[in-house]
Amino acid sequence: MKAVNFLFFLILLAIGEIVAFFLYFVHPALGVLGGIGAFFFALFVSIAIKIADQWEKLVVLRLGKFSGVKGPGVCLIIPVLDRAIFVDVRILTMDIPKQQVITKDNVPVSINGVVYFKVVQPAEAIIKVQNYAYAMSQYAQSTLRDVIGGMTLDQLLAEREKIGKEIEEAVEKASATWGLEVSNIKIQDIDMPEDLKKMMSRQASAEREKRATITKAEGDKEASFNLAAAARTMAESPGAMQLRTLQTIDGLGPTASNTVVLAVPIEIMEAVKSVAKMKTAS
């Protein structure tokens, strides 16, 4: 921006000096006065021109009193009387420094985050707040401590998104009167003492072992029910046991390393069962 103002100054000064040069031949005193006047005119206009980028607004104070908001683009102010303050209206990112907080269940944790906000009312942000960026940072830190202090450690670890929303709502309610708009607040890192981390690790390991034991017990229970049902079905079908035996033998595979020895033929076992039934009936 200073380079542009200097360029305007040079162009206007050059034009003024050329005019003064021709006036000098008409009247020398008039030419000298014209040259001096051209210098001050070029300086006045170059100071009066302000260029605001596309993402900037210009808050103008005239004799210390708010005059208006201009920009983006080329803006003209009155030198000496006006003072221009540039305000960035893009989304700004600000870190919430890591700080130690005591949770509701008296656990010390270190936590940090990030705030995304932007200026929606440049005049209010400049006039109502001395330093809106610093004010936003301090208010976000205090709100973070208040919200974390009302939660237990388990809630803090499980409801990180909810914590960010609560902090965002609290900060946005206060910053709305400052001409600011909070886009989002995110919790970045939660750090706990090492001994607490080890205890939580052991607790998680025990919980996983507990679930594995319960799952295995439920599987054994279902398997026993299925085996009992299969046994009843085989008992009701005379040839079921023989078919099951043949199926087991077939499942052993055709390799020579598998050897099956039947001590008692199946037919003899069936004959013994038939004789036992006849004796029972008699």
Backbone as numpy.savetxt, mean C-alpha at the origin, in Angstrom:
# Nx Ny Nz CAx CAy CAz Cx Cy Cz
12.60 28.91 -14.90 11.77 30.10 -14.90 12.64 31.35 -14.90
13.71 31.38 -14.16 14.62 32.53 -14.14 15.24 32.75 -15.51
15.55 31.67 -16.21 16.13 31.81 -17.55 15.13 32.46 -18.50
13.86 32.11 -18.39 12.84 32.72 -19.24 12.70 34.20 -18.94
12.69 34.56 -17.66 12.60 35.98 -17.28 13.82 36.76 -17.80
14.99 36.15 -17.71 16.19 36.82 -18.21 16.12 37.01 -19.72
15.53 36.01 -20.41 15.39 36.13 -21.87 14.44 37.27 -22.23
13.32 37.36 -21.51 12.40 38.48 -21.74 13.11 39.81 -21.48
13.89 39.84 -20.42 14.61 41.09 -20.09 15.54 41.49 -21.23
16.29 40.54 -21.77 17.22 40.85 -22.85 16.49 41.32 -24.11
15.39 40.65 -24.44 14.65 41.02 -25.66 14.08 42.44 -25.53
13.42 42.70 -24.39 12.84 44.03 -24.21 13.91 45.11 -24.12
15.00 44.77 -23.46 16.09 45.75 -23.35 16.68 46.05 -24.72
16.83 45.01 -25.53 17.38 45.23 -26.87 16.46 46.11 -27.70
15.17 45.85 -27.64 14.21 46.68 -28.41 14.25 48.13 -27.91
14.27 48.28 -26.57 14.31 49.63 -26.01 15.57 50.38 -26.36
16.69 49.71 -26.35 17.95 50.38 -26.67 18.01 50.77 -28.15
17.41 49.94 -29.00 17.38 50.31 -30.42 16.56 51.58 -30.63
15.40 51.63 -29.95 14.56 52.83 -30.05 15.31 54.04 -29.48
15.99 53.82 -28.34 16.75 54.94 -27.73 17.89 55.39 -28.63
18.48 54.44 -29.38 19.57 54.78 -30.28 19.11 55.75 -31.38
17.92 55.48 -31.94 17.39 56.38 -32.97 16.96 57.72 -32.37
16.44 57.68 -31.12 16.05 58.94 -30.48 17.27 59.80 -30.17
18.39 59.17 -30.00 19.61 59.93 -29.68 20.00 60.87 -30.82
19.75 60.43 -32.04 20.08 61.29 -33.18 19.09 62.45 -33.30
17.88 62.24 -32.81 16.91 63.33 -32.82 17.22 64.33 -31.73
17.42 63.77 -30.51 17.75 64.63 -29.36 18.59 63.79 -28.42
19.84 64.13 -28.17 20.73 63.30 -27.34 20.18 63.03 -25.94
19.65 64.06 -25.30 19.11 63.87 -23.94 17.95 62.90 -23.95
17.10 63.03 -24.98 15.95 62.11 -25.10 16.42 60.67 -25.32
17.51 60.52 -26.07 18.04 59.18 -26.29 18.57 58.56 -25.02
19.28 59.35 -24.20 19.82 58.83 -22.94 18.69 58.43 -22.00
17.70 59.31 -21.89 16.56 58.99 -21.02 15.80 57.76 -21.54
15.71 57.64 -22.85 15.05 56.47 -23.43 15.79 55.19 -23.11
17.14 55.24 -23.16 17.93 54.04 -22.84 17.76 53.62 -21.40
17.78 54.63 -20.47 17.58 54.30 -19.04 16.17 53.78 -18.81
15.20 54.44 -19.45 13.81 53.98 -19.31 13.60 52.58 -19.85
14.26 52.27 -20.96 14.14 50.93 -21.55 14.69 49.86 -20.61
15.78 50.20 -19.92 16.36 49.24 -18.97 15.38 48.93 -17.84
14.82 49.99 -17.23 13.90 49.76 -16.11 12.58 49.12 -16.57
12.14 49.48 -17.77 10.92 48.86 -18.30 11.12 47.37 -18.53
12.25 47.01 -19.11 12.55 45.59 -19.36 12.68 44.83 -18.04
13.31 45.47 -17.04 13.44 44.83 -15.73 12.08 44.66 -15.07
11.22 45.68 -15.19 9.88 45.62 -14.59 9.04 44.50 -15.20
9.04 44.43 -16.53 8.23 43.41 -17.21 8.77 42.01 -16.94
10.08 41.85 -16.93 10.64 40.51 -16.69 10.33 40.02 -15.28
10.29 40.94 -14.33 9.92 40.55 -12.96 8.42 40.26 -12.87
7.62 40.96 -13.65 6.16 40.80 -13.59 5.70 39.48 -14.20
6.50 38.90 -15.07 6.10 37.65 -15.73 6.48 36.46 -14.85
5.50 35.63 -14.55 5.72 34.39 -13.82 5.15 33.24 -14.65
5.88 32.16 -14.75 5.43 31.00 -15.52 5.25 29.83 -14.57
4.00 29.34 -14.48 3.67 28.18 -13.64 3.55 26.94 -14.52
4.19 25.87 -14.12 4.09 24.61 -14.87 2.68 24.04 -14.78
2.44 23.00 -15.58 1.11 22.40 -15.65 0.63 21.90 -14.29
1.54 21.48 -13.43 1.18 20.92 -12.13 1.30 21.96 -11.00
1.38 23.22 -11.35 1.56 24.26 -10.34 0.43 25.28 -10.38
0.16 25.85 -9.23 -0.74 26.99 -9.09 0.03 28.13 -8.45
-0.40 29.35 -8.75 0.28 30.53 -8.25 -0.67 31.28 -7.32
-0.33 31.33 -6.04 -1.11 32.08 -5.06 -0.50 33.48 -4.97
-1.31 34.51 -5.28 -0.82 35.89 -5.34 -1.30 36.65 -4.11
-0.33 37.27 -3.42 -0.64 38.14 -2.27 -0.27 39.57 -2.65
-1.24 40.47 -2.56 -1.00 41.87 -2.91 -0.96 42.70 -1.63
0.19 43.25 -1.35 0.42 43.99 -0.10 0.08 43.13 1.12
0.40 41.83 1.02 0.17 40.91 2.13 -1.21 40.33 2.19
-2.12 40.76 1.32 -3.50 40.28 1.34 -3.74 39.38 0.13
-4.52 38.32 0.35 -4.78 37.37 -0.73 -5.47 38.07 -1.90
-4.91 37.88 -3.10 -5.45 38.52 -4.29 -6.13 37.52 -5.22
-5.55 36.32 -5.38 -6.14 35.33 -6.26 -5.19 34.19 -6.54
-5.73 33.21 -7.28 -4.93 32.04 -7.68 -4.84 32.04 -9.19
-3.62 31.92 -9.71 -3.41 31.93 -11.16 -2.65 30.69 -11.59
-2.65 30.47 -12.91 -1.90 29.36 -13.48 -2.77 28.16 -13.78
-2.18 27.21 -14.49 -0.79 27.18 -15.00 -0.62 28.06 -16.25
0.64 28.26 -16.63 0.94 29.07 -17.79 1.61 30.38 -17.40
1.50 31.36 -18.29 2.11 32.67 -18.07 1.17 33.51 -17.21
1.71 34.05 -16.12 0.93 34.88 -15.20 1.65 36.21 -15.01
0.88 37.27 -14.89 1.44 38.59 -14.68 1.10 39.09 -13.28
2.10 39.60 -12.59 1.90 40.19 -11.27 2.48 41.60 -11.28
2.15 42.33 -10.26 2.68 43.69 -10.14 3.91 43.62 -9.24
5.09 43.91 -9.79 6.30 43.86 -8.95 6.20 44.80 -7.76
6.84 44.44 -6.69 6.89 45.19 -5.43 5.57 45.04 -4.67
4.42 45.19 -5.35 3.13 45.10 -4.66 2.71 43.64 -4.45
2.98 42.79 -5.42 2.52 41.41 -5.38 3.66 40.47 -5.00
3.26 39.39 -4.33 4.20 38.29 -4.02 3.55 36.99 -4.47
4.28 36.21 -5.25 3.75 34.97 -5.82 4.33 33.76 -5.09
3.45 32.83 -4.74 3.86 31.59 -4.07 3.43 30.42 -4.94
4.39 29.62 -5.35 4.09 28.46 -6.19 3.67 27.28 -5.31
2.61 26.59 -5.74 2.08 25.44 -5.00 1.97 24.26 -5.95
2.56 23.14 -5.57 2.50 21.90 -6.35 1.18 21.20 -6.04
0.36 20.96 -7.08 -0.95 20.34 -6.88 -0.95 18.86 -7.29
0.23 18.28 -7.53 0.30 16.84 -7.81 0.15 16.04 -6.52
-0.05 14.74 -6.67 -0.12 13.86 -5.50 1.28 13.78 -4.88
1.37 14.11 -3.62 2.64 14.11 -2.91 2.75 12.86 -2.05
3.95 12.34 -1.94 4.22 11.16 -1.12 5.07 11.56 0.07
4.59 11.18 1.27 5.31 11.54 2.49 5.41 10.33 3.41
6.61 10.07 3.88 6.83 8.94 4.79 6.37 9.29 6.20
5.77 8.30 6.85 5.52 8.40 8.28 6.69 7.70 8.97
7.56 8.43 9.65 8.77 7.82 10.22 8.44 6.67 11.17
9.37 5.71 11.24 9.18 4.57 12.15 9.16 5.07 13.59
8.16 4.63 14.33 8.01 5.04 15.72 7.49 3.87 16.54
7.79 3.89 17.82 7.39 2.81 18.72 6.04 3.14 19.33
5.14 2.16 19.27 3.78 2.31 19.77 3.46 1.13 20.68
2.72 1.39 21.74 2.26 0.33 22.64 0.85 -0.05 22.26
0.62 -1.33 21.94 -0.71 -1.78 21.56 -1.62 -1.90 22.78
-2.86 -2.24 22.51 -3.86 -2.34 23.58 -3.51 -3.43 24.58
-2.85 -4.51 24.13 -2.44 -5.59 25.02 -0.99 -5.42 25.47
-0.50 -4.17 25.49 0.81 -3.81 26.06 1.99 -4.48 25.36
1.94 -4.53 24.06 3.05 -5.08 23.27 3.71 -3.91 22.53
5.01 -3.69 22.72 5.69 -2.59 21.99 6.01 -3.01 20.55
5.60 -2.20 19.62 5.88 -2.46 18.20 6.40 -1.18 17.56
7.25 -1.36 16.55 7.73 -0.22 15.75 7.04 -0.28 14.40
6.46 0.83 13.99 5.63 0.83 12.78 5.89 2.10 11.99
5.84 1.98 10.68 5.96 3.15 9.81 4.97 3.01 8.66
4.80 4.08 7.91 3.82 4.07 6.83 4.14 5.16 5.82
3.19 5.38 4.91 3.35 6.40 3.88 1.99 7.04 3.62
2.01 8.36 3.38 0.79 9.14 3.14 0.83 9.68 1.72
-0.28 9.51 1.00 -0.43 10.08 -0.33 -1.51 11.17 -0.26
-1.15 12.40 -0.56 -2.12 13.49 -0.51 -1.79 14.53 -1.57
-2.72 15.44 -1.80 -2.51 16.51 -2.77 -3.24 17.77 -2.31
-2.82 18.90 -2.86 -3.43 20.19 -2.54 -4.57 20.43 -3.52
-5.78 20.60 -3.00 -6.94 20.87 -3.84 -7.37 22.33 -3.75
-7.03 22.99 -2.67 -7.32 24.41 -2.50 -6.02 25.13 -2.14
-5.28 25.60 -3.15 -3.96 26.21 -2.87 -4.03 27.40 -1.91
-5.06 28.21 -2.04 -5.16 29.40 -1.18 -5.30 29.00 0.28
-6.15 28.03 0.58 -6.34 27.59 1.96 -5.09 26.90 2.50
-4.41 26.13 1.65 -3.20 25.44 2.09 -2.10 26.42 2.47
-2.04 27.57 1.80 -1.00 28.56 2.08 -1.41 29.48 3.23
-2.69 29.88 3.24 -3.14 30.88 4.21 -3.44 30.27 5.58
-4.08 29.11 5.61 -4.53 28.54 6.87 -3.47 27.73 7.60
-2.49 27.23 6.88 -1.47 26.37 7.49 -0.10 26.97 7.21
0.74 27.03 8.23 2.08 27.61 8.04 2.92 26.75 7.11
2.89 25.43 7.33 3.62 24.49 6.48 2.76 23.24 6.37
1.99 23.16 5.28 1.00 22.09 5.18 1.65 20.70 5.11
2.83 20.58 4.51 3.50 19.28 4.44 3.92 18.81 5.83
4.49 19.71 6.61 4.91 19.36 7.97 3.70 19.06 8.84
2.63 19.85 8.68 1.41 19.62 9.46 0.80 18.26 9.13
0.79 17.90 7.86 0.26 16.60 7.47 1.09 15.47 8.07
2.41 15.62 8.05 3.29 14.59 8.60 3.05 14.40 10.10
2.99 15.48 10.84 2.80 15.38 12.29 1.43 14.83 12.65
0.41 15.26 11.94 -0.94 14.77 12.24 -1.07 13.28 11.91
-0.46 12.85 10.82 -0.50 11.43 10.46 0.22 10.58 11.51
1.35 11.08 12.04 2.07 10.34 13.07 1.24 10.20 14.34
0.64 11.28 14.80 -0.15 11.22 16.03 -1.39 10.35 15.85
-2.02 10.43 14.68 -3.19 9.59 14.42 -2.81 8.12 14.36
-1.65 7.83 13.79 -1.16 6.45 13.74 -0.98 5.89 15.15
-0.40 6.67 16.04 -0.21 6.21 17.42 -1.55 5.99 18.12
-2.51 6.87 17.88 -3.81 6.73 18.52 -4.54 5.48 18.06
-4.52 5.23 16.75 -5.24 4.07 16.21 -4.58 2.77 16.64
-3.24 2.69 16.56 -2.54 1.46 16.95 -2.70 1.22 18.44
-2.72 2.27 19.24 -2.87 2.10 20.69 -4.21 1.52 21.09
-5.20 1.59 20.24 -6.51 1.03 20.55 -6.73 -0.36 19.99
-5.69 -1.01 19.48 -5.81 -2.34 18.89 -4.85 -3.31 19.55
-5.23 -4.58 19.54 -4.35 -5.63 20.05 -3.34 -6.01 18.96
-2.34 -6.79 19.35 -1.31 -7.20 18.39 -1.89 -8.05 17.28
-2.81 -8.97 17.63 -3.42 -9.82 16.61 -4.21 -8.99 15.60
-4.94 -7.99 16.08 -5.68 -7.11 15.16 -4.72 -6.32 14.28
-3.62 -5.89 14.85 -2.64 -5.11 14.10 -2.05 -5.92 12.95
-1.77 -7.20 13.20 -1.16 -8.04 12.18 -2.17 -8.50 11.14
-3.43 -8.66 11.53 -4.44 -9.21 10.63 -5.23 -8.16 9.87
-5.30 -6.94 10.41 -6.18 -5.92 9.83 -5.38 -4.69 9.41
-4.31 -4.90 8.68 -3.46 -3.78 8.28 -4.21 -2.83 7.35
-5.01 -3.37 6.43 -5.76 -2.52 5.51 -6.79 -1.69 6.27
-7.43 -2.30 7.26 -8.43 -1.57 8.05 -7.78 -0.44 8.84
-6.59 -0.68 9.36 -5.87 0.36 10.11 -5.58 1.55 9.21
-5.12 1.26 7.99 -4.83 2.34 7.04 -6.08 3.17 6.73
-7.23 2.49 6.60 -8.48 3.21 6.32 -8.88 4.09 7.50
-8.75 3.58 8.72 -9.11 4.38 9.89 -8.21 5.63 10.01
-6.92 5.44 9.79 -6.01 6.59 9.84 -6.34 7.58 8.73
-6.65 7.06 7.55 -6.97 7.93 6.41 -8.21 8.76 6.70
-9.26 8.14 7.27 -10.49 8.87 7.56 -10.24 9.97 8.60
-9.46 9.65 9.63 -9.19 10.65 10.67 -8.37 11.82 10.13
-7.35 11.52 9.34 -6.49 12.58 8.80 -7.25 13.40 7.77
-8.06 12.74 6.95 -8.80 13.46 5.92 -9.82 14.42 6.53
-10.42 14.03 7.64 -11.40 14.89 8.30 -10.76 16.19 8.76
-9.54 16.11 9.28 -8.85 17.32 9.76 -8.24 18.12 8.61
-7.68 17.42 7.63 -6.98 18.13 6.55 -7.93 18.74 5.53
-9.22 18.40 5.57 -10.17 18.97 4.62 -10.26 20.49 4.79
-10.11 20.97 6.02 -10.15 22.43 6.26 -8.83 23.10 5.90
-7.81 22.34 5.57 -6.52 22.90 5.18 -6.37 22.99 3.67
-7.38 22.58 2.92 -7.28 22.59 1.47 -6.54 21.40 0.92
-6.44 20.31 1.70 -5.72 19.12 1.29 -6.69 17.96 1.13
-6.31 17.00 0.32 -7.10 15.79 0.11 -6.19 14.58 0.24
-6.54 13.69 1.15 -5.75 12.48 1.38 -6.20 11.40 0.40
-5.28 10.91 -0.41 -5.60 9.86 -1.38 -5.55 8.47 -0.74
-4.53 8.24 0.06 -4.39 6.91 0.68 -3.31 6.97 1.75
-3.43 6.06 2.72 -2.41 5.88 3.76 -2.15 4.38 3.88
-0.89 4.01 3.75 -0.52 2.60 3.79 0.45 2.35 4.95
0.23 1.21 5.64 1.16 0.75 6.66 2.22 -0.08 5.97
3.49 0.29 6.13 4.56 -0.38 5.40 5.17 -1.54 6.18
5.63 -1.29 7.40 6.38 -2.31 8.13 5.98 -2.29 9.59
5.87 -3.48 10.17 5.57 -3.65 11.59 6.69 -4.50 12.18
7.42 -3.93 13.11 8.57 -4.61 13.70 8.29 -4.86 15.18
8.59 -6.09 15.62 8.35 -6.49 17.01 9.65 -6.96 17.65
9.70 -7.05 18.99 10.90 -7.57 19.65 11.21 -9.00 19.21
12.50 -9.36 19.24 12.93 -10.66 18.75 12.34 -11.81 19.58
12.28 -11.65 20.91 11.72 -12.73 21.72 10.25 -12.96 21.41
9.53 -11.88 21.09 8.12 -12.03 20.73 7.98 -12.72 19.38
8.89 -12.43 18.46 8.86 -13.11 17.17 9.09 -14.60 17.32
10.02 -14.99 18.22 10.28 -16.42 18.44 9.08 -17.11 19.06
8.43 -16.43 20.02 7.24 -17.01 20.63 6.13 -17.19 19.61
5.94 -16.21 18.74 4.90 -16.32 17.72 5.23 -17.42 16.72
6.53 -17.59 16.43 6.93 -18.66 15.53 6.64 -20.03 16.13
6.95 -20.17 17.43 6.64 -21.45 18.08 5.13 -21.69 18.14
4.37 -20.63 18.39 2.92 -20.76 18.44 2.37 -21.18 17.07
2.87 -20.57 16.02 2.41 -20.92 14.68 2.78 -22.36 14.33
4.00 -22.79 14.75 4.41 -24.17 14.49 3.53 -25.16 15.23
3.21 -24.84 16.49 2.33 -25.72 17.27 0.93 -25.76 16.67
0.46 -24.62 16.16 -0.87 -24.57 15.55 -0.91 -25.42 14.28
0.16 -25.35 13.47 0.21 -26.17 12.26 0.28 -27.66 12.60
1.04 -28.01 13.64 1.12 -29.42 14.05 -0.23 -29.91 14.57
-0.93 -29.04 15.28 -2.26 -29.39 15.78 -3.21 -29.67 14.62
-3.20 -28.81 13.60 -4.09 -29.03 12.45 -3.72 -30.30 11.70
-2.41 -30.59 11.61 -2.00 -31.82 10.92 -2.46 -33.05 11.67
-2.36 -33.01 13.01 -2.80 -34.16 13.81 -4.30 -34.36 13.68
-5.05 -33.27 13.73 -6.51 -33.38 13.60 -6.89 -33.92 12.23
-6.21 -33.44 11.18 -6.51 -33.91 9.83 -6.21 -35.40 9.69
-5.08 -35.84 10.27 -4.72 -37.27 10.19 -5.75 -38.12 10.95
-6.17 -37.65 12.13 -7.15 -38.40 12.91 -8.48 -38.51 12.17
-8.89 -37.42 11.53 -10.13 -37.47 10.76 -10.02 -38.43 9.58
-8.84 -38.45 8.95 -8.62 -39.38 7.85 -8.65 -40.84 8.31
-8.02 -41.12 9.47 -8.05 -42.48 10.00 -9.48 -42.90 10.35
-10.25 -41.94 10.88 -11.63 -42.24 11.24 -12.46 -42.60 10.00
-12.32 -41.80 8.95 -13.05 -42.09 7.72 -12.59 -43.41 7.10
-11.27 -43.68 7.18 -10.76 -44.95 6.63 -11.32 -46.15 7.38
-11.44 -46.04 8.72 -11.98 -47.15 9.51 -13.44 -47.41 9.16
-14.21 -46.32 8.92 -15.62 -46.49 8.51 -15.71 -47.20 7.17
-14.82 -46.82 6.25 -14.84 -47.45 4.92 -14.41 -48.92 4.99
-13.41 -49.19 5.83 -12.98 -50.59 5.98 -14.08 -51.45 6.60
-14.78 -50.90 7.58 -15.87 -51.64 8.20 -16.98 -51.92 7.20
-17.30 -50.91 6.37 -18.33 -51.11 5.36 -17.89 -52.15 4.33
-16.61 -52.11 3.96 -16.10 -53.10 3.01 -16.13 -54.51 3.60
-15.81 -54.62 4.88 -15.85 -55.94 5.53 -17.26 -56.49 5.56
-18.25 -55.65 5.84 -19.64 -56.11 5.85 -20.07 -56.56 4.45
-19.64 -55.82 3.45 -20.00 -56.20 2.07 -19.37 -57.54 1.70
-18.12 -57.76 2.07 -17.46 -59.03 1.76 -18.09 -60.19 2.52
-18.52 -59.92 3.75 -19.14 -60.99 4.54 -20.47 -61.43 3.94
-21.18 -60.48 3.32 -22.48 -60.80 2.73 -22.35 -61.49 1.38
-21.20 -61.36 0.70 -20.99 -61.98 -0.61 -20.02 -63.15 -0.46
-20.42 -64.38 -0.77 -19.56 -65.57 -0.55 -18.24 -65.50 -1.31
-18.25 -65.03 -2.55 -17.02 -65.03 -3.34 -16.22 -63.74 -3.28
-16.65 -62.82 -2.44 -15.98 -61.52 -2.40 -14.57 -61.62 -1.86
-14.39 -62.44 -0.83 -13.07 -62.56 -0.25 -12.08 -63.17 -1.22
-12.56 -64.19 -2.00 -11.67 -64.81 -2.96 -11.28 -63.81 -4.06
-12.25 -63.02 -4.54 -11.95 -62.02 -5.55 -10.99 -60.96 -5.01
-11.17 -60.60 -3.75 -10.28 -59.60 -3.15 -8.86 -60.14 -3.04
-8.72 -61.42 -2.72 -7.41 -62.03 -2.62 -6.72 -62.07 -3.98
-7.48 -62.47 -5.01 -6.91 -62.49 -6.35 -6.51 -61.09 -6.81
-7.32 -60.08 -6.44 -7.00 -58.70 -6.82 -5.71 -58.23 -6.13
-5.54 -58.65 -4.87 -4.32 -58.27 -4.14 -3.10 -58.92 -4.77
-3.24 -60.19 -5.16 -2.12 -60.88 -5.80 -1.76 -60.22 -7.12
-2.78 -59.83 -7.88 -2.53 -59.18 -9.16 -1.86 -57.82 -8.97
-2.18 -57.16 -7.86 -1.60 -55.85 -7.61 -0.15 -55.90 -7.17
0.36 -57.06 -6.80 1.75 -57.17 -6.38 2.72 -56.97 -7.54
2.24 -57.18 -8.77 3.10 -56.92 -9.93 3.65 -58.21 -10.51
4.05 -58.14 -11.77 4.53 -59.34 -12.47 6.02 -59.63 -12.29
6.71 -58.82 -11.51 8.16 -59.01 -11.40 8.47 -60.28 -10.63
9.68 -60.81 -10.93 10.08 -62.10 -10.31 10.46 -61.94 -8.86
10.72 -60.73 -8.44 11.14 -60.53 -7.05 9.99 -60.66 -6.06
8.75 -60.58 -6.54 7.60 -60.72 -5.67 7.19 -62.19 -5.58
7.20 -62.74 -4.40 6.83 -64.15 -4.17 5.64 -64.21 -3.23
4.61 -64.92 -3.63 3.39 -65.04 -2.82 3.27 -66.49 -2.35
3.10 -66.67 -1.08 2.97 -68.01 -0.49 1.61 -68.10 0.17
0.77 -69.04 -0.26 -0.55 -69.29 0.35 -0.43 -70.58 1.17
-0.49 -70.42 2.45 -0.35 -71.60 3.33 -1.55 -72.52 3.24
-2.72 -71.96 3.11 -3.95 -72.75 3.05 -4.72 -72.35 1.80
-5.11 -73.30 0.97 -5.91 -72.93 -0.21 -7.22 -72.28 0.21
-7.69 -71.38 -0.64 -8.92 -70.66 -0.33 -10.12 -71.60 -0.29
-10.09 -72.66 -1.16 -11.22 -73.60 -1.21 -11.37 -74.31 0.13
-10.24 -74.67 0.74 -10.32 -75.37 2.03 -10.91 -74.46 3.08
-10.53 -73.19 3.04 -11.08 -72.24 4.01 -12.58 -72.10 3.84
-13.04 -72.07 2.59 -14.47 -71.96 2.34 -15.20 -73.22 2.81
-14.56 -74.41 2.60 -15.19 -75.67 3.04 -15.31 -75.71 4.55
-14.28 -75.23 5.24 -14.31 -75.20 6.70 -15.45 -74.28 7.18
-15.62 -73.17 6.53 -16.68 -72.23 6.92 -18.05 -72.89 6.72
-18.20 -73.68 5.61 -19.48 -74.34 5.34 -19.81 -75.40 6.39
-18.81 -76.15 6.80 -19.01 -77.17 7.82 -19.38 -76.52 9.15
-18.71 -75.41 9.43 -19.04 -74.72 10.69 -20.46 -74.22 10.69
-20.94 -73.75 9.57 -22.31 -73.25 9.48 -23.32 -74.40 9.64
-22.99 -75.58 9.06 -23.89 -76.73 9.20 -23.99 -77.18 10.62
-22.87 -77.18 11.34 -22.90 -77.59 12.76 -23.72 -76.59 13.58
-23.56 -75.37 13.25 -24.32 -74.35 13.99 -25.81 -74.49 13.74
-26.19 -74.82 12.49 -27.60 -74.97 12.16 -28.21 -76.20 12.85
-27.43 -77.29 12.98 -27.94 -78.51 13.63 -27.98 -78.36 15.14
